[in-house]
């Protein structure tokens, strides 16, 4: 074990001094921020576009109903036929023509209203127009029946049932949404970390094996120690790169948004709605969000996130290292990658389609204890309230499985790293475990 720190140090320094590692460490945040800035800039240009819409209302029912906005200008046409209105709209800088014919009944009117445009119109625009027309027609329909629409609106009551646990703790839809966001983000982050840096470990083993450097190293170090050193060293290099990414992305996004004046929220379909509601309840929503965040078990979430993140990554990293030792080239790894990735993909599927719907159901609980799926599933369950003893049992099973997998992986590793020129089969790998 006295060689383990030396192997970790060597593996870490080899990774962080690699030119491609350094280039991608600094280039990836630049690409990410560049794409973000480009999308935000193009969205801001799109928001600056003014859409002119002509309205030919032959029914005379919608006078004064359409109110223009800075980005949407309505113009009522009068004294023209539909054919002439279409020519005017087509030849001018008009986004579309809304035609409201004169009909015998409101039911017939609802089927005859037409929107003419050069191409398919914006979905959000058509939704707004349809809602406005629908409200007006329904109001007129009620009036025809001798019913006061204002009375109907005043009689309408919105109900939102209060949510509370049996212990008297209040919950809400907003709190459930925040729990869902945290659990989904934690599970997805672990999934991506395993895919990216697990492959890094596998490639590292293959490179040393093909260069025959491993034959010199293995003469003085036990395979199990060498395997652990590779896993821990590459893990530290991955964490270093990840931290640099987070810091650089935050700094670059701050610089881009402040220097170039790019609004990160530009392009949001509900931006105008948000702007209009700032003084009418947004502040209360923000207060509710902060209150729900304070109600979350932050300390428990952070501790368990670290434990499951580390345990899950180390477990899969040992499998990636054993695959790298069993093959001669990266192209030969495909036959062994699917059995490794399937539990991880299954965990993500269970997390997003089962845990979200029923976080305390039988399926969610079972997959929370299976070590190959628990890092993702349990991380997504914890925000919804999982007893501490269940979390501890899951963590213990996870790390115990990691130790067992290191033992199995080391047996494959010690034979595979000295095997050349032959693709191993599952049958041969099983024999290596019995040596």
N, C-alpha and C positions, 0 to 999 in steps of 0.2 A: 504493500500500500504506500510505501515511502516514495515510489515512483509516480504515484497518481498526480500530485501537484505539478511535477515536471511535465507530464504528458498533457495535462490541462493547459499549462502555460504555453507549451509548444503549439498545441492545436489552436489555441486562441490567437497567438501572435501570427501564426501562419495564415489564418483566415483574415485578420484585420489588416495585414500588410499586403494582401493580394491586391493587385491593381484593379481587377474587375470588381472586387468587393468595395474598394474605396470609391471607384467611379460610380457604381450603382447606389452607394450610400448617399452621395450628394446629388446624383442625377435624378433619382426617383422622386424626391420631393419637388425638384424643379419641374419635372414633367407633370406631376399631380397638380401643383399650383398653377402651372401654365394652362392645363386643360380647364381647371376651375375658372381662371381668369377669362379664358376665351369664351366659355359657356356663359359666364355672367355678362361679359361685354356684348355678345351677340343677343342675349336676352334683353339687355337694356336697350339695344338698338330696336329690337322688336317691340318693346313697350313704348318707344317714342313714336311709333307709327300711328297715324290718325286714320281711322276707318270712317269713311263717309257712306251713310246708308240713306237711300231715298225711300220714302213711304208713299205709296199710292192707296189712299183709304177712300174707296168708293162708298163704304157703308156709313162713314161719318161718325162712327162710334168711338174712335180712338184719338180724337183731337185732344192734344195736350197731355197724352198718356206717355209719350216717349220723351224722356229728358236726356239731353246731350251731356257728355262727360269730356274731359280733356282728350281722351283717346278714342272717343266714339261720338260722331256727330250725326244727328238725325235731321233730315230735311223733308218736310211734308210737301207733296206735289198736289197740284189742283188744276183742273181744266185740261187735262191731257188724257189720252187713251193709253191702254196698257202697252200697245205696240210702240207708241212714241216714247213712253217712259222707259221701256227696255232699251231703245236706241240711245236715249240720253244717258242712261246708266252705263251702257256698253262703250260709248264713245268718250265719256268723261272719266274723271278719276273717282269713280264710284265703286265702293267695295261690293255693294249688293242692292237689290231692289226688293222691298217687302210689299207684296200686293195683297190688299184686303178687299175682296169683291163685295158687292151689294147682293144679299141673298134674302130669301123669304123667311128663313128661320136661323136661329143661332146654331142649331145642330148642323145645318147645311154649311154655315159659315166656317165652322170648325174644320170642315173637310176641304174647303176651297182656298184657304189662305196659303200663299206660295211665296217662297223666298228665291229670287233669281240672283245668280252670281257667276263669275267667270269660272271659278273652280269650286271644290267643296268648301263650304264656309267653316269657320272655327266652331268647334263643338261647344265651347264655353259661351260664345256669342249666341248660337242658336238656342242654347239652354236658357239664357237670359230672356231672349225674345219670346220663346215659347211660354215661359213662366209669366211674363207680363201679359201676353195675350190671353192665357188661360185664366188668370185672376180676373181680368176685365170681363171676359165672356161669362165666367161663373157668376160674377156679381150681377150682370144683366139677366142671366138665367133665373137667379133668385128673385130679382125684381119682377120678372114676368110672372112668377108664381105667387107674387104678392108677399114675399118674404124680405125683410130688411136684412141686407148682408152685414151691416154693422152690428145688428143684434146677434146674428149668428157668431160673428167674431168675438163679441163680448161674452157669449155663452160658452165659448170654447175654453177648456181648461187643460193646461199641460201638466202632466204628472211625471215626476222623476222620483222613484222610490229611494229612500235613504238606505244605505248599505252599512251593516254593522255586524261584527263577529259576535259569537256567543259570549265572549269575554268582555263585550262592551266597547270594543275598539272600532271606531268609524273607518269605513273604507269608501272608495268612490271609483267611478269609471276612469277618472283621471289617474288615480293611483295605480289602477290595474294597467293602464297604458304605459306608465313609467316603468312598472315592473317588467312588462313585456319588452320594452325597449332595452332595458339593462340586460335582461336574460338573453335576448336575441343577439345583442352586440357582443356579450361575453362569449357565447357559444360560437358565433361566426369568427371572432378574433382568434380563438383557440384553433378552430378549423384551419384558417389560413396560415397561422403560425406553424402548425404541424406540417402542412403541405409544403411550404416554402423551405423551412429549415430542416425538415426531415430529409428532403431531397438533397440538401447541402451535405448532410452527414453521409448519405449513401454515395454521393459523388466523391467525397473525400476518401472513403474507404476504397472505392474502385480505382481512383488515381494512384494511391499508394500501392495497391496490389499490382497494377499493371506496370508501375515503375520499379517494382521489386524492392522498394525501400522497406516494405513491411518485413521482409526476410531478415533484415539486419535488426530491426527493432524487436521482433518477437523473440530473438535469442536471449534477451535480457529482461523481458517484461512478460508477465502472464497475460494471456489473451483477455481474461475478464477485466484486468486493470486497464489494459489498452483500450478496450471497448468503452469502459466507463469514462476514461480520460477523453476519448473522442466525443462522447455524448455531452459531457459537461463543458468541454472547451468550445464546441460548436454552439452549444446553447448560450454561453456567455457572449460569444461573437454575435449571435442573432439578437440577443437582448440589447447589446451595444448599438447595433445597426437600427433596431426598432426605436430606441430612445432618441438617437440622432434624427431619425425620420420625423418623430413627433415634434421635436424642438424646432427643426428646420421648417416644417410645414406651418407651425403656428407663427413663426417669425415671418416667413415669406408671405403668408396670407394677410398678416397684419400690414406688411409693407405694401402689398398690392392693393388692398382695399383703401388704404389711406393715401398713397401717392397717386394712384390712377383714378381714385374716386369711384371704384366699382362697388356696387351694392350687392352683397352676397345673396340677398333675398330677391334680386331682380329676376324676373321670369316666372315667379310663382303665380299660378292661376288665380289665387285668392288675394294677391297683393293689394288690389284696390279695396277689397272688402276689409282687409286688415287695417289699411290706412283710415278707412271710414269709421272703424270701430274702436280706435285707440282710446278715445274719450268715453266710450260707452261700455266698457267692461273688460278690455284687454288687461288693464292693470289688476283687476280682480282675479283674472285667470292666472296671471303671473304669480300673484300671492298664493293662489291655491296650489300651483306647481311647486313653489318653494316649501309650502306646508307639507305636501305629500312627500317631497324629497327628505324633509326632516323626519318624517314618520317611518321612512325605510330603515331597516337595520344595517346602517352603513358599515359599522365595524365588522359585523358578521359577513357582509357581502365582500368586503375587501380581503379579509383573512381567507375565506373559502375560495375566492377567486384566485388568489395566489397559490393556494394548496392544489386546487384542481388543475389550474393552468400548468404548474410545474409538473405535477404527477402525470397528467395526461400527455404532456409533451415528452417527458422522459420515457414513458411506456412505449409510445409510438416511435420515438427516436431509436430505441433498442431494436425494434423490428426493422426499421430502415437500414441500420448498420449491419444487421445480419444478412439482409438481402444484398447489400453492397459487397459483403464478403463472399457470397455464394456465386456471384457472376463475374465475368471478365469485362463486360462493357455495359454501358447504360441501356443499350437497346435490348439486352437480355433480361432486364428487370421487369418487363411488362407482365410476364406470366406470374410473377410473385406479387405485383403491386395490387391487383384487384382484391385478393383476400385481406390485405391490410386496409385498403380504403373502404371496403364495404361496411365494416362496423362504424366507421367515422361518418359515412354518408347516411347510414341508418340512424345514427344518433341525431344528426341534423334534421332528418325527416321527422323522427319522433318528437324532437324538440319543438319544431314549428307547427306540426299538425296535431299533436296529441297533448303536449304539455300546456300549450296556450289555451286549448279548449278545456282540459281537465287536469290541472297540475298535480292533483292528489289522487288520480285514478290508479287502477292496478297497473296498467301498461307503463305509466310515467314512473311509478315507484319501482317496478321491476328493472327498468332500464337505468334507473338511478344507482343501482347496486352492481350492475354489470360493468367491470372496470374499463372495457373498451368503449362504452357509451356514456358512462357516468360523468366524465369531465364536461361534456356538452349538456346532457339532460339535467344533471343536478344543478349546474350553474343557472339553467333557465328556470328551475323549480324554486330555488332558494328565495328569490324576491317575493314569491307568493306565500312564504311562510312554511318552512320545513323544520320539524323538530331537530334540535341540536344533536340528539343521539343518532338520528338517521344520517346526518351529515358526517359525523365522526366515523360511523361504521363504513360509509361509502369511501371516505378518505383512507381509512386503514386498509380496506380491500384493494383500493387503487394502488397504494404504495407497496403492499405485499405482492400484488400481481407484477408490479414493475421489477421487484427484486427477483421474482421467479422468472420473468421474461429475460432479465439480464443473464441469469444462469443458463437458460436455454439458448439465448442468442450467442453467448460466449462459446458454447459447445459447437454451434454452427460456425462461428467466427474463427475459432482456432483451426478448424479443418479447411474451411472455405478460402481463407486468405492465402493458403499454400496450394490451392488447386488451380490449374491453368489449362486452357485449351479445350474445356469440356463444359457443356451446359448441364448443370445439375438438374435432376428431376426431384419431384416431391418425395419419391421413394428413397433416393440417395440421401436427401437431407434428413429424412427420418432415421436412416442408418447412422448418420453423423451424430445424432442426439444420443445414440446408444453406445458410442465409442467410449 
